[in-house]
Amino acid sequence: MPQTMTLDEKLALSDKVATLWQSGDKEGFSRLIRSMPMPPYLAKIYKEKIGVKQLIESGWNLSEAEAEFGPGWLDK
């Protein structure tokens, strides 16, 4: 099962993401924000709306969705 981030880890990462945005580093912002776990409910919606292939190619961290829905949830 994938490892999920603690709240403290998410908050620290959020601070870094905000700093990149404020500094105008859009590329760094985009890369780092995708390393944050996407909430499972959003992953489920994205899967339905944009499709599995696009969701995977988007590069989002889907560890929390996998933890909630189980391994192979994208194929179900």
Secondary structure, 3 states (H helix, E strand, C coil): CCCCCCHHHHHHHHHHHHHHHHHCCHHHHHHHHCCCECCHHHHHHHHHHHCHHHHHHHCCECHHHHHHHCCCHHHC
